[in-house]
Amino acid sequence: MNSMFELLMELPLFRGVTYERMAQTVGEAKFHFLKYPAGETIINAGDNCTHITFVISGSVRSTIVNTSGRFAVGQTIKSPGVIAPDFLFGRITTYPGTVVALEPTSILKISKNDYIKILYSDHVFMFNFLNTLSVNAQKALEGILSLTTGDIDERIAFWIIALTQPGSVDIKLTCRSRDLCSLFGTPRSFFISSLESMKSRGLIDFTSTELSIINRKDMLDLLNKNSEGSDDSPNDTPPHPELE
């Protein structure tokens, strides 16, 4: 039981709570533990987000595809991680992508109602969640500004940060280069030149149909290049002052 509590306390949004609080939370809320074999679908794009969903062991592959199927972004989320927490509340409460187990994977699901009770039970839970939402919203604002004033590097960084989660790895943007040129509104020769520059700096690798992101934090740093001490920790959440 001790090891289970320690595992739960490593999950994003639960970090910083005391052992006693975690034990009380487990006793009061309904925690649903599920296991999936490699290759099994955990979530389909468009499913209602009725639970907060954590990866407690193993890893999953999340893929977002646009309606035409010509553009896709894939990312791997490893344990300990949380799947699309931004969509539990708000106007859009459906999952944006399909999530598949890459290996035997254990998932923890907590219903929205139970999670609301958890948030109210301790200010640490609440601050963790609010910080996650705030940081993600601020990254979107920085990215929108870069679409009109930034260079190609920053525009690509915006798409990657907006469509992937903190801590995700093996990020791939799949789209034909001519479609990407249209998406970013730039001539192909200029676009390829920018990709070559990013590749030479160790930011990406690319083919005619795919961009591979070497390190998500490097993409984040492009948007934060005028800020000091940017940090893309596993939950992309600055620690609450009371927890430092």
Disulfide bonds with the S-S distance in Angstrom:
none
